[in-house]
Amino acid sequence: MLLGLDVGGTFTDAVIIDGHRVVASAKRRTTKDNLMQGIGEALDAILQHCDTLNIDQVTLSTTVVTNTIVEEKEQVVDLFVVTGPGRNVDDIFPVNPIYLQGYTDHRGIVVERTPTNAVRHIAEMVQSRSGTDLAAVSAKFGVRNPQEELSITEALKDRYNTISNGSLLSGSLNFPRRTISAYFNSAVTPVFTVFKKNVEDALSVRNIKAPLHILKADGGSLPMEHMVSRPVETAFTGPAATVLGLSALGAIGNEHTVALDIGGTTTDISLWKQGRPLMTKSGVSIREYPSAVRSFAVTSVGVGGESVVRIVDGEITVGPERVGPSVALGGVEPTLGDALIVLGYASYGEVELAERAMEVLASRLTASEKGDAVQTQQQLAGSVTASDVARLIVNKALQTIQHGIDEVVRAENKRPIYVVADIVNPDVFVPAQIVVVGGTAPSLGPSIGKYMDLPITIPENAAVANAIGAALALSTIELTVHVDTKRRLLVIPELGIKQQTCTLKRVEQVVERAKEALSEEALRLGLGKDQDIEVISMEDFPVVEGWQSMERLITVKVQLVAGVKQYVE
């Protein structure tokens, strides 16, 4: 049996899956001040009739890293960079970096070494001011040769307990993105380490001895122990859990699909082509900083089941703020959920309380005397009922969701084209259907379909789709292999490997070497032996010297195929 947990902004969901069936599920409020309370309540709810010894794996999707970053509560980090010649980078990182002498060129040749004695001296001065034991190191073209990054890290080990390397986190070219990933990786390590210990204790108390995995932003899962060294990759796992849940529920098909996850606070929008979710091109943005963390292309709009409803300048507004539960559940301000209850679309809480909240809004709307738009609403005021106000609220929410979908589709269709085949046969995204999951899916989903005049699908177990996705996530890791045939150089930056005796000459050989390295790393991490490997990018550039193409620069990136272990019925 597989146990999945999804800690969302409003609710914490838990499921147990046996074979192809969800045999237990629970939804409990997320307790933001103490996440473990909500997690514990969800666990206790699903474990009532389950023998914990039958649980084979626990996989967790959590907001702990996301919340730390969004709320700007990350720890202080000393950021060391080796930029070599080029533009000033003071303005593109979250903090002013410490510049170190040295330079590695685009071929991976160390043009100027970074003196380690100077690094130690600089670190002593820097740390005396910052007082932190967290550091990050990133060098331009470090993925072509990680030697300088690793030597700097070795020199800093006596002073810092946690040091993140840009090239170990990502093998892709893009120095700023790798540096930002390294910075935030160190910044969230303390809170992630504490969270890991708390989760392990919660499972131990309940006699759950199964391996603990955690979901990553790219939709894969890895052992929690391994992720202590790369916690930044667990940011934005909520959207990843949604995508995996949609896959597991088998609700997408091959048509152009808009998928919505309607939670308590937001609606997450993802686009699917030929049954596959779209990914971000280069990496997800962490706050306003573009990182190298791979992620699904998911956009959020501020409408959810508990979005607060107010009257501002005579107009009804829905969200983006959430201040608490619906009035029907004891909240103090009316929500979209209250409107859905009054209209009979949702059935929970006290209907009378929801109706009273709508009546209060109706009286406020009637009393408002500002603006032409208000006059239109006032014309209805004489006969306005709680249901009338509820319809206005739902329509406002539908407008916001449709606007969000339109913006996401427009952005997808405006993306730059890099492949000739896409020019010859353009695949313009035109939504053919909508699939809706999340706690608010059953109550709002049908209205979205009617409003947008598109077929709507709300799969069974839609309310706990994210927890299902977490439970069934395949393990994924990726590696990059770069070969310079002239210099006989092979580099695998994510593993810190540099070999100077490489005899590989063709891209096919490099692909095979990359797959071998990935299989070996998967075995070291205790992952599945039979999981498929896919090539996610491949570059093969000729090096022309003396009017002849004799040598090549070859870069291959491979990963264990992401997805779900099985479908659920």
C-alpha positions, 0 to 999 in steps of 0.5 A: 500500500502507498500513503500520500500526503499533500500539505496545501495552503488551506487543506492537508489531504491524505490517501492510502492506495492499495493496487488501483483503489483509494481505500482511505482518504481524508481532508483536514485543515492545514495548521499553518502555525504548526503544520504537524498538527494538520498532518497528524490529524490527516494521518490519524483519519486514514490510519483508523482501519489500516495496518501500518506494517502494510504501507510500502512507501510514504510520499509527501508534498509540502508547502514548507519550503514554498511558504518560507520563500514566499514569506521571505523567512529564509536564513541569511546566506553568504553567496560566493561567486566566480564570474570572470569577465562580463557584466556586473551581477549585483542587481540580479541576486537576492543579496550582494554576492562576494566576488572571488578571483578566478575564471573558467571559460566556456570550454571548461578551461580554467584560465585563472585559478581561485586561490584557496588561501584567499578564499579562507581569508575572505570567508573569515571577514565575511562571516564575522559580519553575517554570523551565518553558517550557510553559504552558496558557491557558484561559478560561471561555466561551472557546469563545463568544469566544476573543479573551481566550485568544488575547491572553493567549497572545500576551502569553506568547509571549516566555516560553514555547515551548509554549502550549496553548489550551483553546478551540483544542483543543475547541469544546465548553462545559465549562471544566474539561474544556477546561482539563485538556486544555490542561494535559496537551497542553502537559505531553506535548508534549516527549516527543511531539516527541522520539518524532516525530523518532525515528519519522521517523528510523526510517522514513527509514533504511528508505527509507520516504518516505510521509506519516506519520499518527498515530491519535487517541483518536476513531478518526481519523488526522491528519498527524504534523506537525499533531499536534505542536500537539495531542498529548493527542489521541493518548492512548488510541489503542490502544482506537481502533485496536481499534475500527477494526480490528474495523470493517475486519475486518467482524466486528460486524454490526448486533446488540448486540455486545460486542467484546474485545481481549485483549492481553498485559496487559489486556482492552479491552471495547467495546460496539456498537449497530447496527454502531457503537461507543459513544463517551464522552459528554463526553470521556475521563478522563486519570488522575482528571481528565475532559478534552475529548478525544473517545474511544470508550467502552472499559473495560479489565480486568486480564486478558491472556495474560501476566497473572501467576498467584499463590496469595494466601491459598490462592486462585488470582489472575490479574492484574492485574499483568504481570511478564514473558513466560510461563514457556514463553517463559523467564519467571520466574512462571506466567501465564494463557498458560502455563495455555492452553498446558497445556490445548492452547488455545495452541501456543507456547514450551516446553510442558514449562516451562509444565507444570512451572509448573502443577505448582509451583502445584499443590503450593503449592495443596496446601500451603495450609491457610487458609480454607474456599475453600482446603479445597475446593481441597484436597479435589482436591489428592490428584489435582490435575494440571497440567491441573486447575490450568490449568483453575482459572486459565482459569476465574478469568480468565473470571470477571474478564472476565465481571464486566467485561462485566457492569459495562460493560453495566450502566453503559450501561443506566443512562446518563441519557436526554436524548431523548424518542425514547429514552424512548418506544423504549428501546434496552436493551443486551442482548449478542447476540454477542461478537467477540474480537481480540488476541494471546490471542483464538484461545486464550481466545476460544472459552472466553469464548463457552462461559462466557457462552453467547453466539456467538463470532467470532474474525476472521482476522488477529485477532492484528494487528487494532489495526495493521490499524485504524491502517493503514486509519483515515480522517482526521478533524477536527471544528469547532464553529460558534457563531452569535449572531444578535442580535449578528451574531457567528460563532465557530469556536473551534478555528480562533480565528475570530471574525466580527462581521458574520455574517448567518446566521439559521437553523440550516440556514445554520449547518450549511452554513457549518460544512461549508464551514469544515471542508472548507477546513481539511481542504484546508489539512491535505492531507486527502482532498477527497471524505470525507463530513462529518457533523453530530455535534451541533446546538443551536438556542436562541431568545432571548426578549426582550419576549415575542417570539422574535426571535433565536437562539443556534445551535451546530453541531459537524461532523466528517469521518466517522470509520471505515476506508478499506476492509475487509480479507478 
